[in-house]
Amino acid sequence: MAFVQKAVARLHEPDKLDALLRDLGKKHYGYGAKQNYVDLIGPQFIQAIQPSLEKQWNSELDEAWNKLFRYIAHVMKDAMATEEFYNK
């Protein structure tokens, strides 16, 4: 949750957000995580927080969270692919 809070706090600072996400992607590459696993994070996180936001949850909020996690996954996977390319 702390990482998501950091990411949300940087939404209006794209360079800082990208640096944060790329760093996380590099760390996950170092841990041996597979790129396709990154796509599983968003849906699981959303499923976990949705009940606590049930009264406020609507299609707009759902789409916003999904867009955020698609972006997170995209940047992380790009960083992981870059690390893989340079570490072969």
Secondary structure as UniProt FT lines:
FT   HELIX           2..9
FT   TURN            10..12
FT   HELIX           14..31
FT   HELIX           35..38
FT   TURN            39..40
FT   HELIX           41..49
FT   HELIX           50..53
FT   TURN            54..56
FT   HELIX           59..86
//
